[in-house]
Amino acid sequence: MDVPKNIFKKHQAQTFPFPSCIEIESANGSYITDINGKQYLDFVAGVSACTLGHSNSIIIDAVKEQLDKYTHVMVYGEYIQPPQYKLAQLLADNLPGNLSTTYFVNSGAEAIEGAMKLAKRATGCSEIISCRDSYHGSTQGALSIMGNEEHKAKYRPLLPNCNQIIYNDVESLLNITKQTAAVVIEPIQGGTGFVSPKNNFLQKVREKCNETQTLLIFDEIQTCFGRLGTLFGFEKYNVIPDILCIAKGMGGGMPIGAFISSWELMNLLTFEPKLGHITTFGGHPVNCAASLATLEYLLSANTMKEVEQKEQLFRTHLHHQKIKEIRGSGLMLCIEFENEELAKEVVEESLEKGLILFYFLFTKTAIRITPPLIISEKEIIEGCNIIKGILEA
Ligand SMILES: Cc1ncc(COP(=O)(O)O)c(C=O)c1O
């Protein structure tokens, strides 16, 4: 008889040859439990998605309350649904005036797709510039602006007129011209192992975009909803984009994304032709309810204020001669090792010892730490001790 692992491997499409295959029973707070009762401390949070931890009662209650009322009632944008408009209002209340209007979608990649379309529509230009080594999603538009040829080559032809600058390289900003519809950039570059902006790079990108009347799109799919200790990453770097893309952590574990801009820009999608961007399930009321609960919690609790202190705790407790560097910011940290073997060994042995870590898309010598924001100091120390124990051995 087929065991679940065989069914999983045979009937569920696989993305990676060696999935960890933990068979999940339940998840709570910072822990995931498998069917044998083994508990794993989760330093990954579904890749920056489970902002308030697993099975947080605040989110579960919001979801249940919405489920009892209605689920999907109509394609996005037709009916007035409280979870959607309340979330849009609360986002607007906590964003600068030019980011007043939210279009809800289902994922990060979709947010990027919508933002790229909006930028083309608004400027009448088609060139989109992104950064070398960036990742913005796996759909074809998002893939077209991904900054890594290895992952793109077999899917060409992709969108024309997608060009690149180099993150943190001011000279490469000369590639941004009046023909550029938009520059898409992550405030902290994810795929290469959480590379932060240096020497006011983001400000310089903003200035160049102002000069060429190019729209600046921030991909905050991973940095949004408190991960850096501020609600959005741009607050930390004092640069306001024209279009903001968010997803992952905004759903508190439920699937939702959004692109946000001014009412004037967004309104372009309503006319000539009408229905400029449409989605059936975008802004699903249950997911909006989960996101609204997450946002309300973040705005009222101390969670975001504690992020910096927790980052320091990680940095202190991960001090080790075999760790070359700790990059990133807030609870978006990258541990860089001497080589790929050591990074792999740490991830695999940690799993055995009950600690979940994960890799990066492009950098093989590093591992990611993106725990739930509600992780406790005790849990941070517990996980760091597991990592250090492996390095000692
Ligand atoms: C920076 C960034 N942009 C876009 C995406 C794509 O998001 P999704 O997987 O929800 O489509 C991701 C996902 O990892 C991401 O990290």
The ligand as a Tripos MOL2 file, in Angstrom:
@<TRIPOS>MOLECULE
LIG
   16    16     1     0     0
SMALL
NO_CHARGES

@<TRIPOS>ATOM
      1 C1         10.8780   39.1800   -2.6560 C.3       1 LIG1
      2 C2          9.8520   38.2340   -3.1780 C.ar      1 LIG1
      3 N1          9.0620   38.6230   -4.1940 N.ar      1 LIG1
      4 C3          8.1170   37.8240   -4.7080 C.ar      1 LIG1
      5 C4          7.9240   36.5470   -4.2080 C.ar      1 LIG1
      6 C5          6.8620   35.6720   -4.8110 C.3       1 LIG1
      7 O1          5.8190   35.4820   -3.8990 O.3       1 LIG1
      8 P1          4.8230   34.2460   -4.0810 P.3       1 LIG1
      9 O2          5.6160   33.0080   -3.8040 O.co2     1 LIG1
     10 O3          3.7480   34.4970   -3.0680 O.co2     1 LIG1
     11 O4          4.3140   34.3000   -5.4650 O.co2     1 LIG1
     12 C6          8.7200   36.1020   -3.1650 C.ar      1 LIG1
     13 C7          8.5820   34.7440   -2.6500 C.2       1 LIG1
     14 O5          9.4680   34.1380   -2.0980 O.2       1 LIG1
     15 C8          9.7040   36.9610   -2.6330 C.ar      1 LIG1
     16 O6         10.4920   36.5830   -1.6270 O.3       1 LIG1
@<TRIPOS>BOND
     1     1     2 1
     2     2     3 ar
     3     2    15 ar
     4     3     4 ar
     5     4     5 ar
     6     5     6 1
     7     5    12 ar
     8     6     7 1
     9     7     8 1
    10     8     9 2
    11     8    10 1
    12     8    11 1
    13    12    13 1
    14    12    15 ar
    15    13    14 2
    16    15    16 1
@<TRIPOS>SUBSTRUCTURE
     1 LIG1         1 GROUP 0 **** ****
